[in-house]
Amino acid sequence: MSGATRDPGADLHERRMHAAMRVLWPSFLVATVAEGLFFSVIDPEDLSLFGQPLELSRLGAYTLGFFAFWAITAASSTFTCLLEGRRGGDHG
């Protein structure tokens, strides 16, 4: 038996940090590629919302687009991790 015991709170924090990195890092990379592809085809000044042109600068459109792509891909990765976690709990 080892004399050192692990703090359950620290272990939970470490697992959550690893889970966050498993979601955020790949989604960041995919969002970068998605934004590059999207804005290489579409000019930010041509974008409109409900028939009204967006009141954003090019940099603002690029920034908003990146965070939108990142949020969408992070949500997808989070959902996958949640489903995997439930499946993994069945193994006992």
C-alpha positions, 0 to 999 in steps of 0.5 A, spaced: 500 500 500 502 506 498 502 512 503 500 517 499 492 518 497 490 522 491 485 527 492 478 525 489 477 532 487 484 533 484 482 527 480 476 529 478 479 536 476 484 533 472 479 528 468 475 534 466 481 538 464 483 532 459 476 532 457 476 539 455 482 539 451 479 532 447 474 537 445 477 544 444 483 542 441 480 538 435 474 543 434 479 549 434 483 545 428 477 544 424 474 551 425 480 554 423 480 549 416 472 551 416 473 558 416 479 558 411 475 554 406 468 558 407 471 565 407 476 563 401 469 562 397 465 567 400 466 575 401 464 577 408 462 583 405 457 579 401 454 576 407 447 578 409 442 576 415 434 576 413 436 580 407 440 586 411 447 586 410 451 585 416 454 591 419 461 588 420 468 589 418 472 584 414 476 582 421 469 582 425 466 577 420 472 573 420 472 573 428 465 572 428 465 566 423 471 563 427 468 563 433 461 560 430 465 554 427 469 553 433 462 553 437 459 548 432 465 543 432 466 543 440 458 542 441 459 536 436 465 533 439 462 534 446 456 530 444 460 525 441 464 525 448 458 524 452 455 518 448 462 515 449 462 516 456 455 513 457 457 507 452 464 506 456 460 506 463 457 499 461 463 495 461 463 495 468 
